[in-house]
Amino acid sequence: MDLREKKTRRSITNSFLELRSRMPLEKITIKELCEQSEISKATFYLHYQDIYDLSDTLQLNVIRDILAHVENPADMVYNPRKSSKEMIDGFYANRGMVSILFSGSQFARLPEKIEQEIKAILFERFPELKNDVYANVRITYQLMGAFYAFYQHENDFGFDAVFASVDRITQLFETDIHKNLE
């Protein structure tokens, strides 16, 4: 990618994030984005299919940044306490982007996309897990449960108290995992 293309993508991204921070994804128009980015519609369409493609691309980048904090993806199965802590660290490192890109109608996409990415990584490394119902259900339960519990209770009880509770519940997963491995 040449310098001009990088600058154009950066301009599109910055303009999109500014617009997205003020309005729902569904209200952003290509025309408005192009005016703010000082580019033509043709230039936009050289890079993205539509506004949703742009949003999906940025969301996926954030998800991958979050998951980069998970040292070993296998820990999602074999050491869920460690991986949960690492994922929460990644989430907090990207909290600003998460609050912009996953607000409103996009809120539920965050845990869904994280789950898709984690399972893709795990199944590539451990193909036998793809058909393991227990591993699949547990990963979904762990991710979705922790995500929604965190969002539901963080304002009422604070980060530390909610994290301690999620960690305690995740510890039960680890105990169960070690029993199944014996």
N, C-alpha and C positions, 0 to 999 in steps of 0.2 A: 504494500500500500504506500503510495507516494505522499509527500507532505501535504499537498493540496487536498487529497482525499481525506487524510487524517483531520485536517482543519475543518473540512465540511462536515464530517461525521461528529466532531466535537461540537460544532455550532448547532447541528440538529439536536444532539443529545442535550446540550445545555438549554436550548430553547424549549425542548420537550419537557425537561424537568421543571423549568420555571412555570410553564403552562400547567403541567400536571400538579404542581404544588398548590395551584389556585382553583383547579376545576377537575371534575371527573373525566376519566379517559374518554367516555362516550361524547363529551362536549367539545373535545379538541378537534379542530379541522386541519386538514393538510394546508389549506390556504393560509390560515392563521399561523401555523407552525413555519411555513415557508417565509412569510412576511417577517416574522420575528428572527428567523435564521438568516435572512437576507439571501435566500436562494430561490431558484425557480422550482416549480412543481416537478419538472423533468429531472432536475438534479436530485430531488428527494426520491423519486421513483427509481433512480439508478442505484440507490442504496437500500430501499425498503419497499415492500409491496403495498403497505398501508400503515396507518397509525398503530394498528394492533401488532403488526410485525415488528415495528420499532419498539413498542412496549414489551412484547415477548422477548426480544433480544436483550433489552436492558434488564428485565426481570431475571432471565437466565444468567446473565453476568453476575448479578447480585447473589443468586442462589449458589453459583459456583464459588464466589468469594466466601460465602458463609461456610460452605462445605470444605473449603481449603483449610479451615481451622481444625477439621477432624483429621487427626494424625493418621489413623488407620481405619478405613471404612469397615473392616471386619469387626471392629469394636461395637458397631451397631448391634451385632448379633451376640458377640461374646463378652463384651465389656460395656454395657449400655450406660453405666454411670459416667464413665470417662467420656464416651462419645457425646452424651447429652450435655455435659459441661462444656466440651469443646464447641459443640454446635451453638450453645447459648452465647459463648464468647464471640463466635463468628457473627451471630445475629446482632449482638450489641455493637460490634465493630462496624456493622453496616446499617445500623438502626435508622439513620437519616434517609438513606435511599429506600429502605424498606417502607418507611412511613409515607414516602411519596409514591412509589411505584405500586404498592399493594394496598392503597387506601380504597375506600368505597367498594365498588363492585368487584375489585380485584383482591379483596382481603382473603378470601378462601383459597385463592390460587397459591399463596405462599406455602402452606403445609403440603398441598398437593404436589407442587413442583419440587419441593425438597424431597418428598417421598419418591417421586419418579427418578430424580437424579441419584439418590442414595441407592435405590434398587438397581438402577442401571450399572452403577459402579460395583455393587456387591455381586450381581449376577454375572458380570464379566469376569470377576476374579474367582467367584465361587458359584459356578453354574448349577451345582446341586441344590443350592438354596432357592432357585427359581420355582421349583415344584414342592418346596417344603412349606406346607400350609402354616405350621406353627411359626416359622421364621417370618413369613410374610405378614401374618396377622399381628404378631408381636411388634414388628417394626411399624406397621400402620398405627397400632394402638399407642405405642410409645410416642411416635411423632405427633399424631393428631391430639392425643390426650394431653401431652405436655404443652403443645402449642395453645390449645383452647383454654386449658386450665390456667396457663400463664396469663393470657390476655384477659380472661374473666376475673382474675383475682389480684393481679399485680397492683392496681390502683388502690384496692381496699387493704391489702396486707403488706405491700412492699416487695421489692425484688428478692431480698434475702430470705424472707419467710416463705415465699412461694417457691423459690429455688430449692430451699431445704426440703419442702414437702415433695416436690417433684423428684428430688434426689432420693428421698426415702422410699417413694413408690418404685423408682427405678431399681433400687437396691433389691426389692422383692423379685424383679425380673432376673437379676443376676443370680439370686439364690436358686430360682427355678431353673435357669440355664445350667448351672453347675450340677444340679440334681439330674437333669436330662443327659448331661455329658458323662456321668458316672456309669 
